[in-house]
């Protein structure tokens, strides 16, 4: 595949279009809302987004809707009103319209196709096609409008990417967002998280900073990959309950500094929603009050060689708060760029503005769907 032509064809599809016109064109290429309301539908995924979608269909008086899950522990649980979670099997997929209510869609999409679903759709794409009916998740807010209004920024990003695989990742991400078929991403996926094809991270592994550490899974992954190289690490996690697990899991390493704070652009306190619902995790009204810090203030005696950020749309604030650290140390950066539609292009520009001409940029896709798209900024 010629990834340059692939990307340029998608940019051409966006260039100069109005959102209403393009949205109508895209709707005509997909199952209609009337078909979803009048014909059998199966929702795959019984977590928050699947239950939310089920409640929307109920409010629209859909004729035949059921919800299934691949997790056997959820089978039989009450999902919404009279609906109980059913098993993910061919009899619940075949000849039904399937909607994938998960951010990791690629493998489930292919399986549902093999089970002869009438159509296979993603909840993300329905939110793009019918935003008035299906209120967008905060990952997807104004997605089509953001892409249409920033074609020049996408073209600028194209010129900054350092290899052909990065162009393919960018193209397939745009293709998936516009057309809803996650299988287009398959040729470009590196399934091992933070193990990017063509980039040797071992050169930057020694002094590691992890923003958004959760229970330490990504920290442990890094240390276990480079056991003879890692000399020190910082792990930031704002949620107190999760932080307790992080501290416990990191204790045996002996050199991981665990910090119970969020990472942003100033030292302050913010409300925090620990249940990770549809709103951003940080807000003025969250049920917990969480300390926010900056990397510039926390790392005065630590020179990071690599910084990873996966912090639920707070990445631009954390980068701003790490300006001096980045300028002083030029660490490799591994930044999640999927939490807001503009992040796929805006975060590269932000890093370039912090350290002009000091980095090469790569995009890598580490899962099939609207997650784990990572910008790698590699020091020159």
C-alpha positions as a printed Julia matrix, in Angstrom:
380×3 Matrix{Float64}:
   0.0     0.0    0.0
   1.19    3.5   -0.82
   0.59    5.2    2.51
   1.23    8.67   1.13
  -1.53    8.28  -1.46
  -3.79    6.64   1.13
  -3.38    9.61   3.47
  -3.77   12.18   0.72
  -7.01   10.59  -0.47
  -8.48   11.0    3.01
  -7.27   14.59   3.31
  -8.89   15.26  -0.07
 -12.15   13.78   1.23
 -12.04   16.29   4.09
 -10.67   19.34   2.34
 -13.19   22.1    1.72
 -16.2    20.1    2.88
 -18.97   21.29   5.18
 -19.81   19.04   8.11
 -23.5    18.72   7.18
 -22.69   17.74   3.6
 -20.01   15.22   4.53
 -22.12   13.79   7.34
 -24.99   13.13   4.89
 -22.58   11.44   2.47
 -21.24    9.22   5.24
 -24.74    8.37   6.46
 -25.66    7.17   2.98
 -22.78    4.67   3.13
 -23.92    3.09   6.4
 -26.89    1.43   8.06
 -29.61    3.99   8.69
 -31.03    5.05  12.01
 -34.47    3.84  10.91
 -33.04    0.39  10.2
 -31.45    0.25  13.65
 -34.74    1.17  15.3
 -36.9    -1.25  13.31
 -34.63   -4.28  12.85
 -32.81   -6.58  15.31
 -29.8    -4.99  17.02
 -27.12   -6.47  19.27
 -24.91   -4.24  21.38
 -21.5    -5.78  22.08
 -20.03   -4.56  25.36
 -21.91   -4.26  28.65
 -19.71   -1.65  30.29
 -20.79    1.99  30.76
 -20.95    2.89  27.07
 -22.92   -0.22  26.14
 -25.44    0.41  28.89
 -25.7     4.05  27.83
 -26.37    2.99  24.23
 -29.0     0.5   25.41
 -30.8     3.23  27.35
 -30.8     5.46  24.24
 -32.39    2.71  22.16
 -34.96    2.15  24.86
 -35.85    5.85  24.85
 -36.27    5.68  21.06
 -38.61    2.66  21.32
 -36.36    0.39  19.29
 -38.11   -2.83  18.27
 -35.52   -5.49  19.15
 -32.34   -4.7   21.1
 -30.17   -6.99  23.18
 -26.79   -6.57  24.87
 -23.98   -9.15  24.98
 -20.51   -9.33  26.44
 -17.43  -11.49  25.91
 -16.77  -11.57  29.65
 -18.55  -14.64  30.98
 -18.7   -13.11  34.45
 -21.18  -10.52  33.15
 -23.62  -12.99  31.59
 -27.02  -12.76  33.28
 -26.33   -9.45  35.0
 -29.01   -6.79  34.75
 -27.79   -4.15  32.3
 -30.74   -1.77  32.05
 -34.35   -2.15  33.15
 -35.49   -5.58  31.87
 -32.36   -6.28  29.78
 -29.88   -8.85  31.04
 -26.47   -9.4   29.52
 -26.38  -12.33  27.11
 -23.45  -14.33  25.79
 -21.39  -13.33  22.8
 -22.19  -16.15  20.37
 -23.27  -16.64  16.76
 -26.98  -16.95  17.56
 -26.89  -13.46  19.12
 -24.95  -11.94  16.21
 -26.08  -13.6   12.98
 -28.6   -11.59  10.9
 -28.61   -8.76  13.41
 -27.14   -5.26  13.23
 -24.2    -5.19  15.63
 -22.95   -2.08  17.41
 -19.59   -2.34  19.14
 -19.74   -0.28  22.35
 -16.05   -0.48  23.12
 -12.97    1.51  22.2
 -11.09   -1.69  21.19
 -13.08   -2.76  18.16
 -10.89   -4.43  15.56
 -10.97   -8.07  16.69
 -14.66   -7.98  17.64
 -15.49   -6.34  14.3
 -13.84   -9.16  12.35
 -15.47  -11.84  14.5
 -18.95  -10.35  13.99
 -18.36  -10.21  10.25
 -17.44  -13.91  10.31
 -20.66  -14.62  12.25
 -22.67  -13.03   9.4
 -24.06  -10.01  11.19
 -26.38   -7.92   9.03
 -24.03   -5.0    9.61
 -21.23   -4.22  12.04
 -20.98   -0.69  13.36
 -19.16    1.09  16.13
 -20.8     3.31  18.72
 -18.08    5.86  17.98
 -19.17    6.06  14.35
 -22.85    6.38  15.22
 -21.9     9.33  17.43
 -20.17   10.94  14.45
 -23.09   10.24  12.1
 -25.95   11.1   14.49
 -24.55   13.31  17.28
 -27.98   14.68  18.19
 -29.28   11.16  18.84
 -26.14    9.57  20.27
 -24.44   12.16  22.48
 -20.7    11.83  21.86
 -18.34   10.41  24.45
 -15.72   13.01  25.4
 -13.17   11.13  23.24
 -15.42   11.85  20.22
 -16.85   15.33  20.8
 -16.99   17.36  17.55
 -14.81   14.78  15.84
 -15.97   15.44  12.29
 -15.92   19.21  12.72
 -12.43   19.08  14.26
 -11.05   17.11  11.32
 -12.76   19.33   8.73
 -11.53   22.53  10.37
  -7.94   21.34  10.68
  -6.99   19.87   7.32
  -4.04   22.27   7.15
  -2.83   21.03  10.55
  -3.14   17.42   9.39
  -1.12   18.25   6.28
   1.5    19.93   8.47
   1.66   16.79  10.62
   2.09   14.68   7.48
   5.2    16.69   6.68
   6.62   16.18  10.17
   6.27   12.4   10.41
   9.56   10.56  10.05
   8.6     7.28   8.37
   6.09    5.57   6.12
   4.5     3.54   8.92
   3.6     6.79  10.69
   1.8     7.96   7.55
  -0.1     4.68   7.45
  -1.08    5.01  11.1
  -2.33    8.57  10.56
  -4.24    7.55   7.43
  -5.88    4.53   9.04
  -6.85    6.58  12.11
  -8.57    9.13   9.86
 -10.16    6.37   7.78
 -11.56    4.66  10.86
 -12.93    7.88  12.28
 -14.63    8.8    9.0
 -15.92    5.4    7.86
 -16.17    3.28  11.01
 -14.29    0.2    9.79
 -11.51   -0.66  12.27
 -10.08   -3.4   10.05
  -8.3    -0.7    8.02
  -5.97   -0.29  10.99
  -4.75   -3.89  11.02
  -1.76   -3.5    8.65
  -0.4    -0.71  10.83
  -0.86   -2.08  14.38
   2.02   -2.85  16.75
   0.16   -5.07  19.22
   2.87   -4.82  21.92
   2.15   -1.63  23.88
   5.08    0.81  23.97
   7.19   -1.47  21.78
   7.14    0.51  18.53
   8.41   -0.93  15.27
  11.57    0.81  14.08
  12.29    2.74  17.3
  14.87    1.48  19.79
  13.58    2.57  23.19
  16.42    0.87  25.08
  18.62    3.93  24.45
  16.18    6.01  26.51
  15.07    3.47  29.13
  17.32    4.33  32.07
  15.38    7.11  33.83
  11.7     6.6   33.22
   8.72    8.8   34.1
   5.2     7.38  33.84
   2.28    9.83  33.93
  -0.97    7.94  34.41
   0.5     4.82  35.98
  -2.77    3.19  37.06
  -1.73    0.18  39.19
   1.79    0.09  37.78
   1.2    -2.15  34.78
   3.03    0.11  32.31
   5.85    0.8   34.79
   6.4    -2.91  35.37
   6.25   -3.52  31.63
   9.02   -0.99  31.07
  11.24   -2.26  33.88
  10.82   -5.9   32.89
  11.69   -5.12  29.26
  14.87   -3.3   30.21
  15.91   -4.85  33.56
  19.63   -4.13  33.16
  19.12   -0.57  31.93
  16.51    1.07  34.19
  18.15    2.96  37.05
  15.24    5.03  38.36
  11.56    5.71  37.74
   8.73    8.02  38.76
   5.1     6.87  38.68
   2.25    9.41  38.91
  -1.31    8.3   39.71
  -4.0    10.67  41.04
  -6.71    8.25  42.23
  -6.05    7.35  45.9
  -7.5     3.83  45.68
  -5.53    3.01  42.55
  -2.43    4.63  44.0
  -2.52    2.19  46.92
  -2.3    -0.7   44.45
   0.44    1.09  42.52
   2.54    1.53  45.66
   2.08   -2.1   46.62
   2.96   -3.36  43.15
   6.07   -1.17  42.87
   7.49   -1.84  46.33
   9.62   -4.82  45.33
  11.47   -2.88  42.62
  13.0    -0.6   45.23
  13.69    2.39  42.97
  10.25    3.55  41.78
   9.14    6.86  43.29
   5.32    6.72  43.44
   3.53   10.08  43.53
  -0.16   10.36  44.42
  -0.81   13.38  42.18
  -2.13   14.2   38.76
   0.19   15.88  36.28
  -0.77   19.22  34.73
   0.42   22.75  33.99
   0.34   24.18  37.53
   0.43   23.11  41.16
  -3.17   23.14  42.37
  -6.1    20.94  43.36
  -8.84   19.73  41.03
 -12.0    17.69  41.34
 -11.57   14.12  40.14
 -14.12   11.53  39.04
 -12.64    8.18  39.96
 -15.33    6.17  38.19
 -14.09    7.26  34.74
 -17.53    8.09  33.46
 -18.34    9.97  30.28
 -16.99   13.32  31.5
 -13.32   14.19  31.72
 -11.66   12.72  34.78
 -10.58   16.15  36.07
 -13.22   18.8   36.65
 -14.25   21.48  39.1
 -17.06   19.26  40.42
 -15.42   15.83  40.77
 -16.21   13.94  43.95
 -12.55   13.77  45.04
 -10.1    16.64  45.55
  -6.81   15.67  43.94
  -3.39   17.3   44.07
  -2.09   18.4   40.68
   1.6    18.98  40.09
   3.96   19.67  37.2
   6.9    17.63  36.03
   9.02   20.78  36.16
   8.38   21.07  39.91
   8.64   17.35  40.73
  11.74   16.38  38.72
  14.23   19.02  39.84
  16.69   16.31  40.96
  15.8    13.68  38.34
  16.85   13.84  34.68
  14.32   11.77  32.73
  15.44    9.88  29.65
  11.86    8.87  28.74
   8.45   10.27  29.65
   5.22    8.39  28.95
   1.85   10.18  29.21
  -1.56    8.51  29.11
  -3.72   10.81  31.23
  -7.25   11.03  29.83
  -7.02   14.27  27.79
  -4.7    16.06  30.25
  -1.67   15.51  28.0
  -1.44   19.1   26.68
  -1.47   20.49  30.22
   1.16   18.01  31.36
   3.39   18.89  28.41
   3.05   22.57  29.24
   4.06   21.82  32.82
   7.09   19.85  31.59
   8.46   22.55  29.27
  11.71   23.16  31.13
  12.24   19.46  31.83
  11.9    18.67  28.12
  14.11   21.56  27.02
  16.8    20.68  29.56
  16.9    16.88  29.15
  15.36   16.1   25.74
  13.81   12.82  26.91
  12.06   10.51  24.51
   8.33   11.23  24.73
   5.58    8.62  24.36
   2.33   10.61  24.34
  -1.2     9.24  23.93
  -2.92   11.24  21.17
  -6.46    9.83  21.09
  -8.28   11.34  24.08
  -9.51   14.35  22.09
 -10.01   14.55  18.31
  -7.43   17.33  17.89
  -4.69   15.6   19.87
  -3.57   13.49  16.93
  -2.14   16.65  15.34
  -2.01   19.27  18.11
   0.3    17.42  20.52
   3.03   17.01  17.9
   2.96   20.75  17.27
   3.06   21.43  20.99
   6.21   19.34  21.42
   7.77   21.0   18.37
   7.01   24.42  19.85
   8.64   23.44  23.16
  11.84   22.14  21.53
  12.01   23.34  17.91
  14.06   21.1   15.64
  15.15   18.78  18.45
  12.85   15.8   17.8
  11.8    13.36  15.1
   8.15   12.31  15.25
   6.55    8.9   14.79
   2.98    7.65  15.17
   2.35    4.1   16.28
  -0.94    2.26  16.84
  -0.88   -0.29  19.65
  -4.46   -1.6   19.53
  -7.33   -1.89  17.08
  -9.72    0.98  17.66
  -9.79    4.47  19.12
  -7.18    3.76  21.8
  -3.43    3.39  22.18
  -2.43    5.76  19.39
   0.95    7.02  20.58
   3.14    9.88  19.38
   6.82    9.05  19.85
   9.05   12.13  19.9
  12.6    10.82  19.51
  15.49   13.18  20.28
  17.79   13.96  17.37
